[in-house]
């Protein structure tokens, strides 16, 4: 069968396009890898986290409230001006009068006259009020605003500390899952070598097919463990990238920092000293304390509604008028001659200085409601402060115990790994010469893998507990990541 040249050309073009398509897919799936460190992750989280941005916005608003509170001690100033370029006024004036008649009688009648005026006007005013006394509401408002700003500052610090701690926890989880995956892969390689060794021994008649089938089953289980470890690692990476608000579809690698397994001196683990450190340093407790003080000043501010208010007021104003046209009963008459507007505005001024005392005797119990609401808010803030304090005590106490337990687990897992390693080597040698069964070999290998996993978990758990203790003590310095 002969193929024409045009058909060959079409086939070649189709094959070439298919090759380009596959090549493009390969290159699109291979994305450049980006390496992230723990410090970089914390910096990104502190920049992108919604809670940090919300706390920053609240802090900015509290700063504006402080500025407003300072402004209440200053006099208000209002100014205004106006110019009316056309105004028409029609006034109907009725004047009664008596008209004598020839007969000697008198008729009482009313004379009606229509006055119409077209004019222009200009005016301006300046007014200022200075509060002299309002029940110290201004002072209470300022103190409340200052305490609210301090509470917002510590709330922002606490939000940053929480973000840094959450990122560090997620980062350590990734490192642990990487270590567990490495252990699973090493176990899979060892299992494969064991399978090949048993296959050779079966071929020589030194081992039974039962051992071969059991090792094949163990090898399949080890493959399953590797797949599960890979999935756990992928999920932990996605969880961290979500916290960082980064695209999980991108290719990221995570730097392995040196793990801190140094011990805390026993003198620093005294419960009383740790609690004192936490109660002094915890940002959430400081925020709750300032919020409580702000609420207390809020009750003083609400109580000021029962007291009188004294204001000093200054007013200055001027106005001018120009009459452009004037008629009486439709007949135009000469308009009066007036000075120009600028002269009138200069000469026709009004100035007043006054003291105004206002005291609300009854307002429908509105002031009482405001005062009771302020008192309830203060009591709720006090409960919140006490709850935060009790929570800190519980967290520090529990974290201290968890750290001591993690220290013991680390020491125990190291001993367990040494024992499991020796036990496996002994059983392996015995199995090779037929002195132990496959079940004993599998059990020794499982114990060795479990010991390696336990040691890895103990190392990362110990590192995590140290960071957790620092977090609960409030000694984490998040400013070093900014």
C-alpha positions, 0 to 999 in steps of 0.5 A: 500500500502506497501513502501519498505525500500529502497524507505523509505530511499530515501524519508528520504534522500531527505527530509533531503537534502531539509531541509538542503537547506532551512536552508542554504538559511535562514542563508545565507539571515540573514547577521550580522548587522553592525552599522555605525555612521556619523563619521565612514561614513565620514572616509570611504568616505574620504578614498574611494572617487574617487575625494579625491584619484584623488586630492591626486594624483595631489598633489603628482605630483605637489610635483614632479614638485616643486622638478624639479623646484629646480633642474633647479638651479643646474648644470647638470651632464652627464657621459659615458664610452665605451669599444670596444673589437674588431674593424677592419679598412681597409684603401686603400692608393694611392700614385702617383710616377714617374718611369723613363724608360731606354729610358729616359722617365718617366711614372707617376703611382699610388702606391696602398697599403691596410692597415688593423688594428685590435684594441681595444678602451676605452673611458670615459667622464664627462660633466656638464652645469650650467645655469647662465642666461635664462631670469629668466625662472628657477625662474618663473618656481619655483614660478609657481610650488610652487603656483600649489602645494598650489593650489593642497593642497587646492583642496584636502582640498575642495574635502574632505570638499565636500565629508564630506558634501555630506555624512552628507547630505545623512546621515541626509536624512536617519535619516529623512526617518527613522523618517518619517517611524516611524511616518507612522508606528505609524499612521498605528497602530493607524489606526488599533486600530481605525478600530477595535474600529469602528468594535466593534461599528458597531457590537453594532449598534453605528456606520454605515457600511459607517464609517467602510468602510471609515476607512478600506480605510484609513487603506489601505492608511496608509499601502501604506504610510508605504510601501512608507516610507520603500522604501524611507528609503531603497533607501536613504541607498543605495545612501549613501552606494554607496557614501561610495563604500560599498556593498549595499547588506550587512546589515547596521544600522545607529546610530542616533546622537544627533541633534543640534537644538541650535540657532546661535546668531544673532550677528554671522549672520551679512552678512558682517561678514559671507562673510568676514569669507567665503572669508578668509576660503574657500578652493576652493577660495584659490585654485583658487587664487594660480592657478591664481598666478601660471598662472601669473608666467607662463606668465613670464616663457613664456616671457623668451624665448625672452631673451638670454641664458648663460651657463657655461660648463665643459667637461672632457674626455679620450680615449685609443687604443691598436692595436692587429694586422696590415697588409699591402697588406695582409702581417702581420707587427709588430704592434706598441707598445703602453702603456696599456689602463689604462695608456692611459686613465690616460695620454690622457685626455682632459679638457675644460671650456667654456661660451656659449651664445645663443640667438634665433633671430627668431624661427618661432613665436614659443615663441610668441605663447607660450607667448600668450597661457600663457596670455590666460591661465592667463585670464581664471584663473582670470575669474575662480577666480572671478566666484568662489568669486561671487559664494561664495557670493551668496552661503553665502547669500542664506544659511543665508536666508535659515537658518533663514527660517529653524529656523522660520519653526521649531518654526512654526511646533512645534506650529502646532503639539501642535495645531494638537494634541489638535484638534485630541484629541477633535475630537476623543472624539466628534466622540466617542459620535457621536458629529462629523463625520468620515470625521472630524475625518479623517481630524484631524488625517491627520492634526496630521500626517502631523504636525508630518512629518512637525516637523521632516522635520523641525528639520532635515532641521534646522540641515542641514542648520546649517551644510550647512552654516558652509560648505559655510563659509569654517569652516568645519574641516575634519582633525578630521575625518582622 
